[in-house]
Amino acid sequence: MLAAVNEHLAVAGLSITREDALMLAERRVESLAETERIEFGPPAAAAIAKAIASSPFLMQDNLADVLAELQDAFYALRNELPVDVPDAEIVEALGDCFDTHFAAHEVPCDIDYQPSKPVNPQLLGLDYIEAWLAQLLAETRWIAQFDAASCVNVLERACPDYKGLHVNLYDLLSPHESELGSFRIRA
């Protein structure tokens, strides 16, 4: 398995160690036992390595763990899907999911609402989206502690066109916290 996996990863300048290959083999045995399957062909790890080798999101430091997770997913899917679904289709789908998971920040969409505190641009994929959502949640919770009518009054004074602009409501409201203070909702 080591040679087959490394052959596919070589195009990206990556490789797994003998210890990594042993870990993958152990995980393969565990996955096959959990799904009550046997495998006659080559291990899925080599096909998975080939499917994700060109991904710009694959990194040497977590390569073996990524391959192990994808291998586990492969065997779980193989167990759930009809037998007429070829292994190659499952591997291809896993490769597509891998890039989508780590490149979620590059999926064409609009996130016009910019948080008050910028998200670390070095984060990738779902890590970026989760950090953006966490910042949005913190700002929303801060705003939610005040009465909506008082927030609207402050927004109309501070930025009369706030409804037509892509502006951060937290940035507009936070300097006026003392004006909102008497309107706090009691829990």
C-alpha positions as a Markdown table, in Angstrom:
| # | Residue | x | y | z |
|---|---|---|---|---|
| 1 | Met | 0.0 | 0.0 | 0.0 |
| 2 | Leu | 2.9 | 2.4 | 0.8 |
| 3 | Ala | 4.3 | 2.4 | -2.7 |
| 4 | Ala | 0.8 | 2.8 | -4.4 |
| 5 | Val | -0.2 | 5.7 | -2.2 |
| 6 | Asn | 3.1 | 7.5 | -2.5 |
| 7 | Glu | 3.1 | 7.0 | -6.3 |
| 8 | His | -0.1 | 9.0 | -6.5 |
| 9 | Leu | 1.0 | 11.6 | -3.9 |
| 10 | Ala | 4.4 | 12.2 | -5.6 |
| 11 | Val | 2.7 | 14.6 | -8.1 |
| 12 | Ala | 2.1 | 17.0 | -5.3 |
| 13 | Gly | 5.4 | 16.4 | -3.6 |
| 14 | Leu | 3.8 | 14.5 | -0.7 |
| 15 | Ser | 4.3 | 11.1 | 0.8 |
| 16 | Ile | 3.4 | 9.0 | 3.7 |
| 17 | Thr | 5.8 | 7.1 | 6.0 |
| 18 | Arg | 5.9 | 3.4 | 6.8 |
| 19 | Glu | 4.2 | 4.2 | 10.1 |
| 20 | Asp | 1.5 | 6.1 | 8.3 |
| 21 | Ala | 0.9 | 3.1 | 6.0 |
| 22 | Leu | 0.6 | 0.8 | 9.0 |
| 23 | Met | -1.9 | 3.2 | 10.6 |
| 24 | Leu | -3.9 | 3.3 | 7.4 |
| 25 | Ala | -3.8 | -0.5 | 7.2 |
| 26 | Glu | -5.0 | -0.8 | 10.8 |
| 27 | Arg | -7.8 | 1.7 | 10.2 |
| 28 | Arg | -8.8 | -0.2 | 7.0 |
| 29 | Val | -9.1 | -3.4 | 9.1 |
| 30 | Glu | -11.2 | -1.6 | 11.7 |
| 31 | Ser | -13.4 | 0.0 | 9.1 |
| 32 | Leu | -14.0 | -3.3 | 7.3 |
| 33 | Ala | -14.8 | -5.0 | 10.6 |
| 34 | Glu | -17.2 | -2.2 | 11.6 |
| 35 | Thr | -19.0 | -2.4 | 8.2 |
| 36 | Glu | -18.8 | -6.2 | 8.2 |
| 37 | Arg | -17.2 | -6.1 | 4.7 |
| 38 | Ile | -14.3 | -7.9 | 3.1 |
| 39 | Glu | -12.2 | -6.4 | 0.4 |
| 40 | Phe | -10.6 | -8.4 | -2.4 |
| 41 | Gly | -9.2 | -5.6 | -4.5 |
| 42 | Pro | -6.5 | -3.1 | -3.8 |
| 43 | Pro | -7.0 | -0.9 | -0.6 |
| 44 | Ala | -9.1 | 2.2 | -1.1 |
| 45 | Ala | -6.4 | 4.4 | 0.3 |
| 46 | Ala | -4.4 | 4.3 | -3.0 |
| 47 | Ala | -7.4 | 5.4 | -5.1 |
| 48 | Ile | -8.3 | 8.1 | -2.5 |
| 49 | Ala | -4.7 | 9.4 | -2.6 |
| 50 | Lys | -5.0 | 9.6 | -6.4 |
| 51 | Ala | -8.3 | 11.5 | -6.2 |
| 52 | Ile | -7.0 | 14.1 | -3.8 |
| 53 | Ala | -3.4 | 14.4 | -4.8 |
| 54 | Ser | -3.9 | 17.5 | -6.9 |
| 55 | Ser | -5.8 | 19.3 | -4.2 |
| 56 | Pro | -4.1 | 22.6 | -3.1 |
| 57 | Phe | -5.6 | 22.0 | 0.4 |
| 58 | Leu | -3.7 | 18.8 | 1.0 |
| 59 | Met | -0.8 | 19.3 | 3.5 |
| 60 | Gln | 2.0 | 17.0 | 4.6 |
| 61 | Asp | 1.5 | 17.6 | 8.3 |
| 62 | Asn | -2.0 | 16.0 | 8.3 |
| 63 | Leu | -1.9 | 13.9 | 5.2 |
| 64 | Ala | -2.1 | 10.5 | 6.9 |
| 65 | Asp | -5.0 | 11.6 | 9.1 |
| 66 | Val | -6.9 | 13.0 | 6.1 |
| 67 | Leu | -6.4 | 9.8 | 4.2 |
| 68 | Ala | -7.6 | 7.7 | 7.2 |
| 69 | Glu | -10.7 | 9.8 | 7.5 |
| 70 | Leu | -11.5 | 9.6 | 3.8 |
| 71 | Gln | -10.8 | 5.8 | 3.9 |
| 72 | Asp | -13.3 | 5.5 | 6.8 |
| 73 | Ala | -15.8 | 7.5 | 4.9 |
| 74 | Phe | -15.2 | 5.3 | 1.8 |
| 75 | Tyr | -16.0 | 2.1 | 3.6 |
| 76 | Ala | -19.0 | 3.6 | 5.4 |
| 77 | Leu | -20.4 | 4.8 | 2.0 |
| 78 | Arg | -19.5 | 1.5 | 0.3 |
| 79 | Asn | -21.6 | -0.3 | 2.9 |
| 80 | Glu | -24.6 | 2.0 | 2.5 |
| 81 | Leu | -24.7 | 2.3 | -1.3 |
| 82 | Pro | -26.0 | -0.3 | -3.8 |
| 83 | Val | -23.4 | -2.8 | -5.1 |
| 84 | Asp | -23.8 | -1.4 | -8.6 |
| 85 | Val | -22.3 | 1.9 | -7.6 |
| 86 | Pro | -18.6 | 1.6 | -8.6 |
| 87 | Asp | -15.9 | 2.2 | -6.1 |
| 88 | Ala | -14.4 | 4.8 | -8.5 |
| 89 | Glu | -17.6 | 6.9 | -8.2 |
| 90 | Ile | -17.4 | 6.9 | -4.4 |
| 91 | Val | -13.7 | 7.8 | -4.5 |
| 92 | Glu | -14.5 | 10.6 | -7.0 |
| 93 | Ala | -17.3 | 12.0 | -4.8 |
| 94 | Leu | -15.0 | 11.9 | -1.7 |
| 95 | Gly | -12.3 | 13.8 | -3.7 |
| 96 | Asp | -14.9 | 16.4 | -4.6 |
| 97 | Cys | -16.2 | 16.7 | -1.0 |
| 98 | Phe | -12.6 | 17.1 | 0.2 |
| 99 | Asp | -12.0 | 20.1 | -2.0 |
| 100 | Thr | -15.4 | 21.6 | -1.2 |
| 101 | His | -14.8 | 21.1 | 2.6 |
| 102 | Phe | -11.4 | 22.8 | 2.5 |
| 103 | Ala | -12.4 | 25.4 | -0.1 |
| 104 | Ala | -15.8 | 26.4 | 1.2 |
| 105 | His | -14.6 | 30.0 | 1.3 |
| 106 | Glu | -14.0 | 29.8 | -2.5 |
| 107 | Val | -17.5 | 28.6 | -3.3 |
| 108 | Pro | -19.2 | 31.3 | -5.4 |
| 109 | Cys | -21.5 | 33.1 | -3.1 |
| 110 | Asp | -21.9 | 36.5 | -1.5 |
| 111 | Ile | -21.2 | 37.3 | 2.1 |
| 112 | Asp | -21.8 | 41.0 | 2.0 |
| 113 | Tyr | -22.1 | 41.4 | 5.8 |
| 114 | Gln | -18.6 | 42.1 | 7.1 |
| 115 | Pro | -18.0 | 41.4 | 10.8 |
| 116 | Ser | -16.6 | 44.2 | 12.9 |
| 117 | Lys | -13.5 | 42.1 | 13.6 |
| 118 | Pro | -12.2 | 40.6 | 10.4 |
| 119 | Val | -11.8 | 36.9 | 10.1 |
| 120 | Asn | -8.3 | 35.5 | 9.8 |
| 121 | Pro | -7.7 | 35.3 | 6.0 |
| 122 | Gln | -5.3 | 32.4 | 6.5 |
| 123 | Leu | -8.2 | 30.2 | 7.6 |
| 124 | Leu | -9.4 | 27.9 | 4.8 |
| 125 | Gly | -12.7 | 26.3 | 3.9 |
| 126 | Leu | -15.1 | 25.5 | 6.7 |
| 127 | Asp | -12.7 | 26.9 | 9.3 |
| 128 | Tyr | -13.1 | 30.3 | 7.7 |
| 129 | Ile | -16.9 | 30.0 | 7.5 |
| 130 | Glu | -17.1 | 28.8 | 11.1 |
| 131 | Ala | -14.9 | 31.7 | 12.3 |
| 132 | Trp | -17.1 | 34.2 | 10.3 |
| 133 | Leu | -20.2 | 32.7 | 11.8 |
| 134 | Ala | -18.8 | 32.8 | 15.3 |
| 135 | Gln | -18.0 | 36.5 | 14.9 |
| 136 | Leu | -21.4 | 37.2 | 13.5 |
| 137 | Leu | -23.0 | 35.3 | 16.4 |
| 138 | Ala | -21.0 | 37.3 | 19.0 |
| 139 | Glu | -22.1 | 40.6 | 17.4 |
| 140 | Thr | -25.7 | 39.4 | 17.1 |
| 141 | Arg | -25.8 | 38.3 | 20.7 |
| 142 | Trp | -24.5 | 41.7 | 21.8 |
| 143 | Ile | -27.2 | 43.5 | 19.7 |
| 144 | Ala | -29.9 | 41.1 | 20.9 |
| 145 | Gln | -29.5 | 42.2 | 24.5 |
| 146 | Phe | -31.1 | 45.5 | 23.6 |
| 147 | Asp | -34.7 | 46.4 | 22.7 |
| 148 | Ala | -35.2 | 46.4 | 19.0 |
| 149 | Ala | -37.0 | 49.7 | 19.0 |
| 150 | Ser | -34.0 | 51.4 | 20.8 |
| 151 | Cys | -31.6 | 49.9 | 18.3 |
| 152 | Val | -33.7 | 51.2 | 15.3 |
| 153 | Asn | -33.8 | 54.7 | 16.9 |
| 154 | Val | -30.0 | 54.8 | 17.3 |
| 155 | Leu | -29.5 | 53.4 | 13.8 |
| 156 | Glu | -31.8 | 56.0 | 12.3 |
| 157 | Arg | -29.9 | 58.8 | 14.0 |
| 158 | Ala | -26.4 | 57.4 | 13.4 |
| 159 | Cys | -26.9 | 56.3 | 9.8 |
| 160 | Pro | -30.3 | 57.2 | 8.3 |
| 161 | Asp | -29.6 | 55.0 | 5.2 |
| 162 | Tyr | -28.6 | 51.9 | 7.2 |
| 163 | Lys | -31.3 | 49.8 | 5.6 |
| 164 | Gly | -30.0 | 50.4 | 2.1 |
| 165 | Leu | -26.3 | 50.0 | 2.9 |
| 166 | His | -24.2 | 46.9 | 3.6 |
| 167 | Val | -23.0 | 48.2 | 6.9 |
| 168 | Asn | -22.1 | 46.4 | 10.1 |
| 169 | Leu | -24.9 | 47.0 | 12.7 |
| 170 | Tyr | -22.6 | 46.3 | 15.6 |
| 171 | Asp | -20.2 | 49.0 | 14.4 |
| 172 | Leu | -23.0 | 51.5 | 14.2 |
| 173 | Leu | -24.6 | 50.5 | 17.6 |
| 174 | Ser | -21.5 | 49.9 | 19.8 |
| 175 | Pro | -20.4 | 53.5 | 20.1 |
| 176 | His | -24.0 | 54.3 | 21.3 |
| 177 | Glu | -24.1 | 51.6 | 24.0 |
| 178 | Ser | -24.9 | 54.1 | 26.7 |
| 179 | Glu | -28.0 | 55.2 | 24.8 |
| 180 | Leu | -29.1 | 51.5 | 24.5 |
| 181 | Gly | -28.3 | 50.7 | 28.1 |
| 182 | Ser | -31.6 | 51.7 | 29.5 |
| 183 | Phe | -33.4 | 49.5 | 27.0 |
| 184 | Arg | -31.7 | 46.2 | 27.9 |
| 185 | Ile | -34.0 | 43.3 | 28.0 |
| 186 | Arg | -34.1 | 41.6 | 31.3 |
| 187 | Ala | -33.7 | 37.8 | 31.2 |
